[in-house]
Amino acid sequence: MAGVATMARIHHRNVRRIFDHILDKRNKRLLILSELCGAGSLWFLNAEFCLTLGRPLTSFIEDTFVQLVIAIQYIHRRLDGPMKRRPLIIDPKSVYFTDGGILKVDLVRILICSQESEVHRFLFGSSCDSEGAAEQSSDLTWYLAPETRTSRFFTEKSSIYSIGNIVRELIVSWGWKKSDPRLTSSSILSPLDVSSGPFKLSLELLELLNWSCCKTQRDRPSSEQLLDKMTRMGFVQRAEHRQGVVRLSGGYTLLMKAVKEDDFVSARLHISQVGLSNNDGLTALMIAAILNRATVAKMLVKQESFFTAEKFTLRRWRFSDCTALMLGAAHGSIDVCRLLRPIEGGIQTSRGWTALMYAAGCKQIATTTMLLQVEAGLCTNQLSDFGRGFTALMSAAYNDSQDTCRLLASKEANMFTTLDNKKYPGWSALVFAAAVCSLSCTRILVEYEVEKFGILALQNVGKLNQKKVLEGQKVLVYQKILDYITRQKGTNLTDSLPSSLQRLSRSTYVCAASGKKGSVIKQCTKYDSSF
């Protein structure tokens, strides 16, 4: 179930989408709703080719190879830790085609194949092995790279070996044997004749296939190396051209151009180009979200939702693994965000960032209000630059966003980063506001957090401020927090201060106002004596 949930989060043009899945506990079944691929599997198509034409067309072989490499690159980038340790057993029955000729890798089939008994015998040498079992045909184990038998180490290059053999099946006559599970004697393993005589294929394609099927892992290319060569040789461009894709400047497709111009008729005409991304990694739906093109976004939501842009930079913001909702929230595109909220709301990036965090940090009041009920309370993980526990309210405080800070204060006040956070241990939104000298956010947050985090906030006034701030502003922030601390009723500040400092932080504090060590304690003691 966990593996299916991981696979369901992988969305790409060349990956068969999993729309929903549910565990039927009564009948002990896992029900999965996935994308329909009307043209059938590659195994079926190859069998049909052998019965009629003898071998697929060269264009079909090239397109299959290109799309498989693109899919493998994306899948391996999105796998989490446990799934990376499993072998990705890709065989022709795991590869499907739509009616439009778009290749789709079936992740559910791959997940099921990794649990097959013959695979476990091949990988782990089960005691049930026998001579008879070794002599039996084992189609699945044939696609595993040789190093997986000894190293138990599965990488992207292991999958490159698998797809290389899948494409070689389309070239070599379809009757060869795959009975040897050690992959040593099959005729298909010998390098293809790069003279291209009997195959009538390009020399470059045969060389790439031989490179992909090298027995030694270190001699095999990565997907990035393969795609770089394929692009320079024109394979990628020809594959897209045969699918009716025309690239404009910046990698824009005609569908993206229609979205940018808010041309619904043209967008509907080029709807077959969904799932493609431009040079910045943005899909058509992401562009619609940035520009708030709600009309064309309605047409793209079902087909491009959940897609993510790996890296995207706009102004001073760096987006990583962001969805269309995150981009729309950061730009204040309220109409498109309203469409995407029921679908993509609550999704977090690999670092734990949410659309609400981007909206709050970018000072977008409308989208922050809309996402408040869906994503309030979520926080980042240890991969974030801010460490584990960073929230949307902290994002607003860090970016000096007074309005979004006021909206989020009642929902996320008194939340703090984990104590094992190396950069900001136990920091709350008030501490972040004080650290960047945000007087407006400090005025809002002291009413909620000064009792628990006031001392720590005093300790870090101006610590994160990268701009030149007048000394007077630092003093104002410092004085504002200090005033609220001294107003706490029934608080023995002299007694509580040392224990609070010891509990919340071990770092040496330098007062932002006077620049002397220990001045906070002296100042607070002075105010305390006046009660």
C-alpha positions as CSV (number, residue, x, y, z in Angstrom):
1,M,0.0,0.0,0.0
2,A,2.8,2.4,0.9
3,G,4.5,1.6,-2.4
4,V,1.4,2.4,-4.4
5,A,1.0,5.7,-2.5
6,T,4.5,6.6,-3.5
7,M,3.9,5.7,-7.1
8,A,0.7,7.6,-7.1
9,R,2.6,10.8,-6.4
10,I,4.7,10.5,-9.6
11,H,3.0,12.4,-12.4
12,H,4.5,12.8,-15.8
13,R,3.5,12.8,-19.5
14,N,5.3,9.4,-19.9
15,V,4.0,7.8,-16.7
16,R,0.6,6.1,-16.4
17,R,-1.3,8.2,-13.9
18,I,-2.9,6.7,-10.8
19,F,-6.0,8.7,-10.0
20,D,-7.0,6.9,-6.9
21,H,-6.4,3.7,-4.9
22,I,-8.1,2.1,-1.9
23,L,-7.5,-1.0,0.1
24,D,-10.4,-3.5,0.3
25,K,-9.7,-5.1,3.7
26,R,-12.6,-7.5,3.5
27,N,-11.6,-9.1,0.3
28,K,-7.9,-8.3,0.8
29,R,-7.6,-6.5,-2.5
30,L,-6.1,-3.2,-3.6
31,L,-8.3,-1.3,-6.0
32,I,-6.5,1.1,-8.3
33,L,-8.1,3.7,-10.7
34,S,-5.5,4.4,-13.4
35,E,-5.2,6.1,-16.8
36,L,-6.6,4.3,-19.8
37,C,-4.1,3.5,-22.6
38,G,-6.1,2.5,-25.6
39,A,-3.3,1.3,-27.9
40,G,-2.2,-1.5,-25.6
41,S,1.1,-2.6,-24.1
42,L,4.5,-2.7,-25.9
43,W,4.6,-6.5,-25.5
44,F,1.3,-6.8,-27.4
45,L,2.4,-4.3,-30.1
46,N,5.7,-6.1,-30.6
47,A,3.9,-9.4,-31.0
48,E,1.6,-7.8,-33.6
49,F,4.6,-6.4,-35.5
50,C,6.2,-9.8,-35.6
51,L,3.1,-11.4,-37.1
52,T,2.6,-8.8,-39.7
53,L,5.6,-6.6,-40.5
54,G,8.5,-8.6,-39.0
55,R,9.8,-5.6,-37.1
56,P,8.5,-2.2,-36.0
57,L,9.3,0.9,-38.0
58,T,12.5,2.8,-37.2
59,S,10.6,5.8,-36.1
60,F,8.6,3.7,-33.6
61,I,11.9,2.3,-32.2
62,E,13.4,5.8,-31.9
63,D,10.3,7.2,-30.2
64,T,10.1,4.3,-27.8
65,F,13.7,4.7,-26.7
66,V,13.5,8.4,-26.2
67,Q,10.3,8.3,-24.2
68,L,11.5,5.5,-22.0
69,V,14.7,7.4,-21.1
70,I,12.7,10.5,-20.3
71,A,10.3,8.5,-18.1
72,I,13.1,6.7,-16.3
73,Q,14.9,10.0,-15.5
74,Y,11.7,11.5,-14.0
75,I,10.8,8.4,-12.0
76,H,14.2,8.0,-10.4
77,R,14.1,11.7,-9.3
78,R,10.8,11.3,-7.6
79,L,11.4,8.0,-5.8
80,D,11.8,8.2,-2.0
81,G,14.2,6.2,0.1
82,P,12.4,2.9,0.5
83,M,11.4,2.7,-3.1
84,K,14.9,3.5,-4.3
85,R,16.1,0.2,-2.7
86,R,13.6,-1.8,-4.8
87,P,14.5,-3.0,-8.3
88,L,12.5,-1.3,-11.0
89,I,11.8,-4.3,-13.2
90,I,10.6,-2.7,-16.5
91,D,9.5,-5.2,-19.1
92,P,7.4,-4.7,-22.3
93,K,4.3,-5.5,-20.3
94,S,5.0,-2.5,-18.2
95,V,5.0,-0.1,-21.1
96,Y,1.8,1.1,-22.7
97,F,0.8,3.5,-25.5
98,T,-2.2,5.9,-25.8
99,D,-4.2,6.2,-29.0
100,G,-2.1,9.3,-29.7
101,G,1.2,7.3,-29.6
102,I,2.4,8.6,-26.2
103,L,4.3,6.1,-24.2
104,K,3.2,5.4,-20.6
105,V,5.2,3.5,-18.0
106,D,2.9,1.5,-15.7
107,L,4.3,1.9,-12.2
108,V,1.8,-0.4,-10.6
109,R,3.0,-3.3,-12.8
110,I,6.6,-2.5,-11.9
111,L,5.7,-2.6,-8.2
112,I,4.0,-5.9,-8.6
113,C,6.9,-7.4,-10.6
114,S,9.3,-6.6,-7.8
115,Q,7.4,-8.9,-5.5
116,E,7.4,-11.9,-7.8
117,S,9.0,-15.1,-6.4
118,E,11.2,-15.6,-9.4
119,V,12.6,-12.1,-8.9
120,H,13.3,-12.9,-5.2
121,R,15.1,-16.1,-6.2
122,F,17.2,-14.2,-8.7
123,L,18.1,-11.4,-6.3
124,F,18.4,-13.1,-3.0
125,G,19.2,-16.7,-3.9
126,S,16.2,-18.3,-2.1
127,S,16.7,-21.8,-0.8
128,C,13.9,-23.0,-3.0
129,D,16.1,-22.7,-6.0
130,S,16.7,-25.9,-8.0
131,E,18.1,-26.9,-11.2
132,G,14.7,-27.2,-12.7
133,A,13.8,-23.7,-11.6
134,A,17.0,-22.3,-13.1
135,E,16.1,-23.9,-16.4
136,Q,12.7,-22.4,-16.6
137,S,12.1,-19.3,-18.6
138,S,12.3,-16.2,-16.5
139,D,11.2,-13.2,-18.5
140,L,11.2,-10.8,-15.6
141,T,14.7,-11.5,-14.3
142,W,16.1,-11.2,-17.8
143,Y,15.5,-7.4,-17.7
144,L,17.5,-7.0,-14.4
145,A,21.0,-5.6,-14.8
146,P,23.8,-8.0,-14.0
147,E,25.0,-6.1,-11.0
148,T,21.7,-6.5,-9.1
149,R,22.5,-10.2,-8.5
150,T,25.6,-9.4,-6.4
151,S,25.4,-5.8,-5.2
152,R,21.7,-5.4,-4.2
153,F,22.2,-1.9,-5.4
154,F,19.6,-0.5,-7.8
155,T,20.4,2.8,-9.5
156,E,19.1,4.7,-12.6
157,K,21.8,2.9,-14.6
158,S,20.2,-0.4,-13.7
159,S,17.0,0.8,-15.2
160,I,18.8,2.1,-18.3
161,Y,20.0,-1.5,-18.8
162,S,16.4,-2.7,-18.7
163,I,15.0,-0.2,-21.2
164,G,18.0,-0.9,-23.5
165,N,17.1,-4.5,-23.6
166,I,13.4,-3.7,-24.2
167,V,14.4,-1.6,-27.3
168,R,16.7,-4.3,-28.5
169,E,13.8,-6.7,-28.5
170,L,12.2,-4.5,-31.1
171,I,15.2,-4.8,-33.3
172,V,16.3,-8.4,-33.0
173,S,14.0,-11.2,-34.3
174,W,11.3,-12.0,-31.8
175,G,12.2,-15.7,-31.2
176,W,15.3,-15.5,-29.1
177,K,15.6,-17.4,-25.8
178,K,15.6,-15.8,-22.4
179,S,16.0,-18.9,-20.4
180,D,19.3,-18.2,-18.6
181,P,18.6,-16.1,-15.5
182,R,22.3,-15.2,-15.2
183,L,22.1,-13.3,-18.5
184,T,25.3,-14.7,-20.0
185,S,24.5,-16.9,-23.0
186,S,21.6,-15.2,-24.7
187,S,22.3,-14.0,-28.3
188,I,20.6,-10.8,-27.6
189,L,23.3,-9.8,-25.3
190,S,26.0,-9.5,-28.0
191,P,26.5,-6.0,-29.3
192,L,24.4,-5.0,-32.2
193,D,26.2,-4.7,-35.5
194,V,26.8,-0.9,-35.7
195,S,27.3,-1.2,-39.5
196,S,23.5,-1.3,-39.5
197,G,23.5,-3.7,-42.3
198,P,20.6,-6.1,-41.5
199,F,18.8,-3.7,-39.2
200,K,18.7,-0.7,-41.5
201,L,18.9,1.6,-38.5
202,S,21.1,4.7,-37.9
203,L,24.6,4.1,-36.6
204,E,23.9,6.6,-33.7
205,L,20.9,4.6,-32.5
206,L,22.7,1.3,-32.4
207,E,25.7,2.8,-30.6
208,L,23.3,4.3,-27.9
209,L,21.7,0.9,-27.5
210,N,25.0,-0.9,-27.1
211,W,26.1,1.8,-24.6
212,S,22.9,1.3,-22.6
213,C,23.3,-2.4,-22.4
214,C,26.9,-2.6,-21.2
215,K,27.3,-5.3,-18.6
216,T,29.4,-3.1,-16.3
217,Q,27.5,-0.4,-14.5
218,R,30.3,2.2,-14.7
219,D,30.4,1.8,-18.5
220,R,26.7,2.5,-18.8
221,P,25.3,6.1,-19.3
222,S,23.0,8.0,-17.1
223,S,19.6,9.2,-18.4
224,E,21.0,12.8,-18.5
225,Q,23.9,11.6,-20.7
226,L,21.6,9.7,-23.0
227,L,19.2,12.6,-23.4
228,D,22.0,15.0,-24.1
229,K,23.2,12.7,-26.9
230,M,19.7,12.1,-28.2
231,T,19.1,15.8,-28.4
232,R,22.3,16.6,-30.2
233,M,21.5,13.7,-32.7
234,G,18.0,15.0,-33.2
235,F,16.1,12.0,-31.8
236,V,14.2,14.0,-29.2
237,Q,13.2,16.6,-31.8
238,R,12.0,14.0,-34.3
239,A,10.0,12.1,-31.6
240,E,8.2,15.3,-30.6
241,H,7.6,16.3,-34.3
242,R,6.0,12.9,-35.0
243,Q,3.6,13.6,-32.1
244,G,2.7,17.0,-33.6
245,V,4.7,19.0,-31.1
246,V,6.2,22.3,-32.4
247,R,8.7,24.1,-30.1
248,L,8.9,27.9,-30.0
249,S,11.4,30.1,-28.3
250,G,12.1,29.2,-24.7
251,G,10.8,25.6,-25.3
252,Y,7.2,26.8,-25.5
253,T,4.7,24.6,-27.2
254,L,1.7,25.8,-29.2
255,L,-0.5,24.9,-26.2
256,M,1.6,27.1,-23.9
257,K,1.4,29.9,-26.4
258,A,-2.4,29.6,-26.5
259,V,-2.5,29.6,-22.7
260,K,-0.3,32.7,-22.5
261,E,-2.5,34.5,-25.0
262,D,-5.7,33.2,-23.2
263,D,-6.9,31.7,-26.5
264,F,-9.3,28.9,-25.5
265,V,-10.0,27.8,-29.1
266,S,-6.3,27.4,-29.9
267,A,-5.6,25.7,-26.6
268,R,-8.3,23.1,-27.3
269,L,-6.9,22.5,-30.8
270,H,-3.4,21.7,-29.3
271,I,-4.7,19.7,-26.2
272,S,-2.6,16.7,-27.3
273,Q,0.5,18.6,-26.1
274,V,-0.5,18.4,-22.4
275,G,2.2,17.2,-20.1
276,L,5.1,18.8,-21.9
277,S,7.3,21.4,-20.2
278,N,9.3,24.4,-21.5
279,N,12.9,25.2,-20.8
280,D,12.0,26.4,-17.3
281,G,10.2,23.1,-16.5
282,L,6.8,24.7,-16.5
283,T,3.7,23.0,-18.0
284,A,0.8,24.7,-19.6
285,L,-1.2,24.6,-16.4
286,M,1.6,26.2,-14.4
287,I,1.8,29.0,-16.9
288,A,-2.0,29.4,-16.7
289,A,-1.6,29.6,-12.9
290,I,1.1,32.2,-13.0
291,L,-1.0,34.4,-15.4
292,N,-4.4,33.6,-13.8
293,R,-5.9,32.2,-17.0
294,A,-8.8,30.5,-15.5
295,T,-10.7,29.7,-18.7
296,V,-7.9,27.6,-20.2
297,A,-6.9,26.2,-16.8
298,K,-10.3,24.5,-16.5
299,M,-9.5,22.4,-19.6
300,L,-6.0,21.5,-18.3
301,V,-6.8,20.7,-14.6
302,K,-7.7,17.0,-15.1
303,Q,-4.7,16.3,-17.3
304,E,-1.9,18.3,-15.8
305,S,-2.7,18.6,-12.1
306,F,-0.1,17.2,-9.7
307,F,2.7,17.8,-12.2
308,T,5.7,19.5,-10.6
309,A,8.4,21.9,-11.8
310,E,11.8,20.6,-10.6
311,K,13.5,24.0,-10.3
312,F,12.1,27.4,-11.2
313,T,13.3,30.9,-10.2
314,L,11.2,34.0,-10.4
315,R,12.5,37.3,-9.0
316,R,14.2,36.3,-5.7
317,W,12.0,33.2,-5.1
318,R,13.4,29.8,-5.9
319,F,10.7,27.1,-6.4
320,S,11.6,23.4,-6.0
321,D,9.2,20.6,-6.9
322,C,6.4,23.1,-7.0
323,T,2.9,22.5,-8.3
324,A,0.7,24.8,-10.3
325,L,-1.2,25.7,-7.2
326,M,2.0,26.8,-5.5
327,L,3.0,29.0,-8.4
328,G,-0.5,30.5,-8.6
329,A,-0.6,31.2,-4.9
330,A,2.7,33.0,-5.0
331,H,1.4,35.2,-7.8
332,G,-2.0,35.9,-6.3
333,S,-3.9,34.1,-9.1
334,I,-7.1,33.7,-7.1
335,D,-9.3,32.3,-10.0
336,V,-6.9,29.5,-10.9
337,C,-6.1,28.7,-7.3
338,R,-9.8,28.3,-6.6
339,L,-9.9,25.6,-9.3
340,L,-6.8,23.8,-8.0
341,R,-7.4,24.0,-4.3
342,P,-9.7,20.9,-4.1
343,I,-7.2,18.9,-6.2
344,E,-3.7,20.1,-5.2
345,G,-4.4,21.6,-1.8
346,G,-2.3,20.2,1.0
347,I,0.5,18.9,-1.3
348,Q,4.0,19.5,0.0
349,T,7.2,19.6,-1.9
350,S,10.1,17.3,-1.2
351,R,11.3,19.9,1.4
352,G,7.8,20.3,2.9
353,W,6.8,23.7,1.4
354,T,3.2,24.3,0.7
355,A,1.2,26.8,-1.5
356,L,0.2,28.7,1.7
357,M,3.8,29.2,2.6
358,Y,4.6,30.7,-0.8
359,A,1.4,32.9,-0.7
360,A,2.2,34.2,2.8
361,G,5.8,34.9,2.0
362,C,4.9,36.7,-1.3
363,K,2.4,38.9,0.6
364,Q,-0.6,37.6,-1.4
365,I,-3.6,38.2,0.9
366,A,-6.3,36.7,-1.4
367,T,-4.6,33.3,-1.9
368,T,-3.5,33.2,1.7
369,T,-7.1,33.6,2.9
370,M,-8.3,30.9,0.4
371,L,-5.7,28.3,1.4
372,L,-5.9,29.0,5.2
373,Q,-8.4,26.3,6.0
374,V,-6.7,23.7,3.8
375,E,-3.0,24.0,4.6
376,A,-2.7,25.9,8.0
377,G,-0.5,24.0,10.4
378,L,1.7,22.2,7.9
379,C,5.5,22.6,8.2
380,T,8.7,21.9,6.4
381,N,11.0,18.9,6.9
382,Q,14.7,18.5,7.5
383,L,15.5,19.0,3.8
384,S,14.3,22.6,3.9
385,D,16.8,25.5,4.2
386,F,15.0,26.5,7.3
387,G,15.0,23.0,8.8
388,R,12.2,21.0,10.2
389,G,9.1,22.9,11.5
390,F,9.0,26.1,9.4
391,T,5.4,27.2,8.9
392,A,3.5,29.7,6.7
393,L,3.3,32.2,9.6
394,M,7.1,32.0,9.9
395,S,7.3,32.6,6.1
396,A,5.1,35.7,6.5
397,A,7.2,37.0,9.4
398,Y,10.5,36.3,7.7
399,N,9.4,38.2,4.6
400,D,7.9,41.1,6.6
401,S,4.4,40.5,5.3
402,Q,2.1,42.3,7.8
403,D,-1.2,41.4,6.3
404,T,-0.7,37.7,5.8
405,C,0.9,37.5,9.2
406,R,-2.2,38.9,10.8
407,L,-4.3,36.3,8.9
408,L,-2.2,33.4,10.0
409,A,-1.5,34.4,13.6
410,S,-4.7,32.9,15.1
411,K,-4.0,29.6,13.3
412,E,-0.3,29.0,13.6
413,A,0.9,31.1,16.6
414,N,3.2,29.4,19.1
415,M,4.3,26.8,16.6
416,F,8.1,26.5,16.6
417,T,10.9,24.7,14.7
418,T,12.2,21.5,16.2
419,L,15.0,21.7,18.8
420,D,17.3,19.6,16.7
421,N,17.1,22.2,14.0
422,K,20.8,23.2,13.5
423,K,20.1,26.8,12.2
424,Y,17.0,27.8,14.1
425,P,16.3,25.6,17.1
426,G,13.0,26.3,18.8
427,W,12.3,29.4,16.8
428,S,8.7,30.7,16.5
429,A,7.3,33.3,14.0
430,L,8.0,36.0,16.6
431,V,11.7,35.1,16.7
432,F,11.9,35.2,12.9
433,A,10.2,38.6,12.8
434,A,12.7,39.9,15.4
435,A,15.6,38.3,13.5
436,V,14.8,40.3,10.3
437,C,13.8,43.4,12.3
438,S,10.2,43.4,11.1
439,L,8.5,45.8,13.4
440,S,5.1,45.4,11.8
441,C,5.0,41.6,12.2
442,T,6.6,41.9,15.7
443,R,3.7,44.1,16.8
444,I,1.2,41.5,15.7
445,L,3.0,38.4,17.1
446,V,4.0,39.7,20.5
447,E,0.3,39.4,21.5
448,Y,0.4,35.7,20.8
449,E,3.9,34.5,21.5
450,V,5.7,36.8,23.8
451,E,5.1,34.7,26.9
452,K,6.8,31.6,25.5
453,F,9.2,33.0,22.9
454,G,9.9,36.6,24.0
455,I,13.3,36.0,25.5
456,L,14.4,34.0,22.5
457,A,13.2,36.8,20.2
458,L,15.2,39.4,22.2
459,Q,18.2,37.2,21.9
460,N,18.0,37.1,18.1
461,V,17.0,40.7,17.1
462,G,18.6,41.6,13.8
463,K,20.4,38.2,13.5
464,L,19.0,37.4,10.0
465,N,18.7,40.9,8.6
466,Q,20.7,41.1,5.3
467,K,19.8,44.7,4.6
468,K,21.2,47.7,6.2
469,V,18.7,48.6,8.9
470,L,18.8,51.8,10.9
471,E,20.0,51.1,14.5
472,G,16.8,52.8,15.6
473,Q,14.6,50.2,14.0
474,K,16.5,47.4,15.8
475,V,16.0,49.3,19.1
476,L,12.2,49.7,18.3
477,V,11.8,45.9,17.7
478,Y,13.8,45.1,20.8
479,Q,11.9,47.6,22.9
480,K,8.5,46.4,21.7
481,I,9.2,42.8,22.7
482,L,10.7,43.9,26.0
483,D,7.7,46.0,26.9
484,Y,5.3,43.0,26.4
485,I,7.6,40.8,28.5
486,T,7.5,43.2,31.4
487,R,3.7,43.5,31.2
488,Q,3.2,39.8,31.8
489,K,1.2,39.6,35.0
490,G,2.5,37.5,37.8
491,T,5.8,36.9,35.9
492,N,9.0,36.9,38.1
493,L,11.3,37.8,35.3
494,T,14.4,37.7,37.3
495,D,13.8,34.0,38.2
496,S,12.4,32.8,34.9
497,L,14.9,34.5,32.6
498,P,18.0,32.2,33.1
499,S,15.9,29.0,32.9
500,S,14.2,30.2,29.7
501,L,17.5,31.1,28.1
502,Q,18.9,27.7,29.0
503,R,15.9,25.8,27.7
504,L,15.4,27.6,24.4
505,S,18.9,28.4,23.3
506,R,22.5,27.8,24.2
507,S,24.1,30.4,22.0
508,T,25.7,33.6,23.3
509,Y,23.5,36.6,23.0
510,V,24.6,40.0,21.9
511,C,22.0,42.7,22.5
512,A,20.9,44.5,19.3
513,A,20.5,47.7,21.1
514,S,23.8,48.1,23.0
515,G,25.9,45.3,21.6
516,K,27.0,44.1,25.0
517,K,26.8,40.5,26.3
518,G,24.2,39.9,29.0
519,S,22.6,43.3,28.5
520,V,19.2,41.7,28.1
521,I,19.3,40.2,31.6
522,K,20.4,43.5,33.1
523,Q,17.8,45.5,31.3
524,C,15.0,43.0,32.2
525,T,16.1,43.0,35.8
526,K,15.9,46.7,35.9
527,Y,12.3,46.7,34.5
528,D,11.4,44.0,36.9
529,S,12.4,45.9,40.0
530,S,10.1,48.7,39.1
531,F,6.9,46.6,39.5
